[in-house]
């Protein structure tokens, strides 16, 4: 699926950017303001990425639900997403 390619590309870019941001100052001689700005920037990027993943997961979940609903097979949907426990 194209959505998973987007997530993987975004994840790879995020990790690369975070590592590059952290290792810019090789001696870790940042002052408190610079360190806070780096940590805050990383937090914002990870939070935005998490939001993207949640959005795409919910879209896939909804599409799967609607497909199961149309086929009249909601029990399979529930088992697939672990909404029911098997005995």
C-alpha positions in Angstrom: 0.0 0.0 0.0 1.1 3.5 -0.7 0.2 4.6 2.8 2.8 2.3 4.3 5.4 3.5 1.9 4.7 7.1 3.1 5.0 6.0 6.8 8.3 4.2 6.2 9.8 7.1 4.2 8.7 9.6 6.8 10.1 7.4 9.6 13.4 7.1 7.9 13.6 10.8 7.2 12.7 11.6 10.8 15.3 9.3 12.3 18.0 10.7 10.0 17.0 14.2 10.8 17.0 13.5 14.6 20.4 11.9 14.4 21.8 14.7 12.4 20.4 17.3 14.8 21.8 15.5 17.8 25.3 15.0 16.3 25.7 18.5 14.9 27.6 19.6 18.1 30.1 16.7 18.3 31.4 17.7 21.7 27.9 18.3 23.1 28.9 21.8 24.1 25.4 23.3 23.6 24.1 25.8 26.1 20.8 25.2 27.8 18.8 27.2 25.3 20.2 25.3 22.3 19.7 21.9 24.1 16.1 22.8 24.9 15.5 23.9 21.3 16.9 20.6 19.9 14.8 18.5 22.4 11.7 20.6 21.7 12.2 20.3 17.9 12.6 16.5 18.1 9.5 16.2 20.3 7.4 18.2 17.8 8.7 16.1 14.9 8.0 12.8 16.6 4.6 14.0 17.8 3.6 15.0 14.2 4.9 11.7 12.9 2.8 9.8 15.5 -0.2 11.8 14.4 0.3 10.7 10.8 0.6 7.1 11.8 -2.5 7.3 13.9 -4.4 9.0 11.1 -3.4 6.3 8.6 -4.1 3.5 11.0 -7.6 4.8 11.7 -8.3 5.2 8.0 -7.3 1.6 7.3 -9.3 0.4 10.3 -12.4 2.2 9.1 -12.0 0.9 5.5 -11.7 -2.6 6.9 -14.8 -2.1 9.1 -16.8 -0.8 6.2 -15.7 -3.7 3.9 -16.7 -6.2 6.6 -20.0 -4.4 7.2 -20.8 -4.5 3.5 -20.0 -8.3 3.3 -22.0 -8.9 6.5 -18.9 -10.4 8.2 -18.3 -8.1 11.3 -17.3 -11.1 13.4 -14.2 -11.7 11.3 -13.4 -8.0 11.5 -13.7 -8.2 15.3 -11.5 -11.3 15.5 -8.9 -9.8 13.2 -8.5 -6.7 15.3 -8.6 -8.7 18.5 -12.0 -7.3 19.7 -13.1 -10.8 20.6 -11.1 -13.4 22.5 -11.1 -17.0 21.2 -11.9 -19.8 23.7 
